[in-house]
């Protein structure tokens, strides 16, 4: 395929096989511009930051034109909205941390989120069971201090006030409890070397 100017000086693409000239500008005006109001409604519905809408529209048009230069879409309307949907998905993925207000309905965009797979869910549940079992083995006061300090995120001073202890005693319970948890969770099973 090569390009040459038409009567108006615009570049037209010629298909060597078909021998027909392709006028991208004419095709765009005929097929895409009548869909602009529907496209704008789609963008306004699916992208909350209204300041981005005009830029999104232009980027969609650019992608559509680049694709049309290679091969005309058989269904222009479907192609336009698929391109728009893909652009919104790309934007969400690129941001990595998505503000809850930037996209109104992620399900409408059909984005596959990085949800844990079944294996990861099973492993996580097993790890939680092991942690709960290890916590249950601690002395009651030590367990209470660990839960308040490491799970609830309270400071040593806050724990001391709540439990009526000194900060030094809280520190001792934290250190003792963390060592016991580490030994329980990360040491090799005791019967590992024994013959069966």
C-alpha positions in Angstrom: 0.0 0.0 0.0 1.2 3.5 -0.8 -0.1 7.0 -0.3 -0.5 9.8 -2.8 -2.3 13.1 -2.7 -5.9 13.3 -3.9 -7.4 16.3 -5.7 -7.7 18.3 -2.5 -4.0 17.6 -1.6 -5.0 15.1 1.2 -3.2 11.9 1.5 -5.1 8.9 0.3 -4.1 5.3 0.7 -4.1 3.0 -2.3 -4.6 -0.7 -2.1 -2.4 -2.4 -4.6 -4.7 -5.5 -4.6 -8.0 -3.7 -4.8 -6.9 -0.7 -6.7 -9.2 1.6 -4.7 -8.2 4.8 -3.1 -8.9 5.2 0.6 -9.8 8.6 2.0 -9.3 8.4 5.7 -10.7 11.8 6.4 -13.9 11.1 4.4 -14.3 7.7 6.1 -13.8 9.3 9.6 -16.4 12.0 8.9 -18.9 9.4 7.5 -18.5 6.7 10.1 -17.0 8.1 13.3 -18.3 11.6 13.8 -22.0 10.6 13.9 -21.1 8.4 16.8 -19.4 11.2 18.8 -22.4 11.9 21.1 -22.8 8.2 22.0 -19.0 8.0 22.6 -19.1 11.1 24.9 -22.0 9.5 26.9 -20.0 6.3 27.2 -17.0 8.2 28.5 -19.0 10.3 30.9 -20.7 7.2 32.3 -17.5 5.2 32.7 -14.9 7.8 33.7 -15.7 10.1 36.6 -13.0 12.7 36.1 -14.7 14.9 33.5 -11.5 16.9 32.9 -10.1 13.8 31.1 -13.0 13.2 28.7 -11.9 15.4 25.8 -8.4 13.9 26.0 -9.8 10.4 26.1 -12.0 11.1 23.1 -9.0 12.4 21.1 -6.8 9.4 22.0 -9.6 7.1 21.0 -10.0 8.8 17.6 -6.2 8.6 17.1 -6.2 4.9 17.8 -9.2 4.3 15.5 -7.5 6.3 12.7 -4.2 4.4 13.1 -6.0 1.1 12.9 -8.1 2.3 9.9 -5.0 3.2 8.0 -4.0 -0.4 8.2 -7.3 -2.0 7.7 -10.9 -0.7 7.8 -13.0 -2.1 10.5 -16.0 -4.1 9.3 -18.2 -2.8 12.1 -17.1 0.8 12.8 -19.5 1.4 15.8 -18.4 -1.8 17.5 -14.7 -1.0 16.8 -15.0 2.5 18.2 -16.5 1.4 21.5 -14.2 -1.6 21.8 -11.3 0.9 21.3 -12.8 3.2 23.9 -13.2 0.4 26.4 -9.7 -0.8 25.9 -8.3 2.7 26.4 -10.1 3.1 29.7 -8.8 -0.3 30.8 -5.2 0.7 29.8 -5.6 4.0 31.8 -6.8 2.2 34.9 -3.9 -0.4 34.7 -1.3 2.3 34.1 -2.4 4.2 37.2 -1.9 1.0 39.3 -3.5 2.7 42.3 -6.9 3.6 41.2 -8.8 6.3 43.0 -12.3 5.0 43.9 -13.6 8.2 42.2 -11.8 7.9 38.9 -13.9 5.0 37.6 -17.6 4.7 38.3 -18.1 1.1 37.4 -15.1 -1.2 36.9 -17.4 -4.2 36.3 -18.9 -2.4 33.3 -15.3 -2.2 31.9 -14.9 -5.9 32.5 -11.4 -5.5 34.0 -9.7 -8.5 35.3 -8.3 -7.4 38.6 -5.3 -9.1 40.1 -7.3 -11.2 42.5 -5.5 -14.1 44.2 -6.0 -17.5 42.5 -7.4 -20.5 44.3 -4.0 -21.8 45.3 -3.1 -18.5 46.9 -6.4 -18.4 48.8 -5.8 -21.9 50.2 -2.2 -21.0 51.2 -3.4 -17.8 52.9 -6.2 -19.6 54.8 -3.6 -22.2 55.9 -1.2 -19.5 57.1 -4.0 -17.8 59.0 -4.9 -21.1 60.7 -1.2 -21.7 61.7 -0.9 -18.2 63.0 -4.1 -18.6 65.1 -2.9 -21.9 66.4 0.5 -20.3 67.4 -1.3 -17.4 69.1 -3.5 -19.8 71.0 -0.4 -21.5 72.4 0.9 -18.2 74.0 0.2 -17.4 77.6 -3.0 -15.3 77.9 -1.3 -12.0 78.9 1.4 -12.4 76.2 -1.3 -13.2 73.6 -3.2 -10.1 74.6 -0.2 -7.9 74.3 0.7 -9.3 70.8 -2.8 -8.9 69.5 -3.0 -5.3 70.7 0.5 -4.4 69.5 0.9 -6.3 66.3 -2.6 -6.7 65.0 -4.5 -3.7 66.4 -1.4 -1.5 66.0 -1.4 0.1 69.5 1.8 1.6 70.9 3.5 0.2 74.0 2.2 3.1 76.0 -1.4 2.5 74.9 -1.2 -1.2 75.7 0.3 -0.4 79.1 -2.5 2.0 80.0 -5.2 -0.5 78.8 -3.8 -3.4 80.7 -2.5 -1.5 83.7 1.1 -2.6 83.1 4.4 -0.8 82.8 5.8 -0.1 79.4 8.8 -2.3 80.2 6.5 -5.2 81.0 4.7 -4.7 77.7 8.0 -4.7 75.9 9.0 -8.0 77.6 5.7 -9.6 76.7 6.0 -8.4 73.1 9.6 -9.7 72.7 8.8 -13.0 74.4 5.6 -13.5 72.3 7.2 -12.6 69.0 10.1 -15.1 69.7 7.5 -17.8 70.6 5.5 -17.1 67.4 8.7 -17.1 65.3 9.8 -20.4 66.8 6.3 -22.0 66.2 5.8 -20.7 62.7 9.3 -20.8 61.2 11.1 -23.7 62.9 11.2 -27.1 61.2 8.8 -29.7 62.6 10.3 -31.7 65.4 9.5 -35.1 63.9 11.1 -34.2 60.5 14.3 -36.2 61.1 12.8 -39.2 62.8 12.3 -42.4 60.7 8.8 -43.4 60.1 
